[in-house]
Amino acid sequence: MALVAAATAAPAKYRPTGADLLHKIDRLGAPAVLEDDFNLDGGPGYAVVETGSADGVAVAVKLLTTVADAAYSEGLQSSLGVALQRHPENVLPLVDSASVLAADHICLPWMIESPHQKVRDELTKTRAALDTASAKAYPAQRAACLMQIKRAEMGVR
């Protein structure tokens, strides 16, 4: 009886950590991780980046600066916008450090075609994250992100 239950149980969902993905990049290369874990329909890698963990953010940076094309870049950059809301101290040091990490790319999650209330909610979350002590340790990057919030607010009035 137990054998039947085990055979019919759903397989465990693959949930990598940032450390897992960094190790996989070292072992198999960034293109393989991009293809396996960041497919265009979603993929578990985006959730890893969105945690805002140092390893998750490092994965996004490695992929953005080495192999991600435009289609993948938007998803990775949006995930960094979510990560900023959760752990600004891990994302703010990166703002404007490379063209793919420009403030207008990574300070906010992607919200095109979202209802105005959802956009306002996301802007509120990001502003709150930028008001934390850890965010204030990066004044130039914080100011660049606040400018992005102001621009976005103009579009949802």
Secondary structure, DSSP 4 states (H G I P E B T S, - for coil): -HHHHHHHSPPPPP---HHHHHHHHHHH-HHHHHHHHS-TT--HHHHHHHT--HHHHHHHHHHHHHT--HHHHHHHHHHHHHHHHH-HHHHGGGTTSSGGG-HHHHSS---TT--HHHHHHHHHHHHHHHTSHHHHT-HHHHHHHHHHHHHHHHHT-
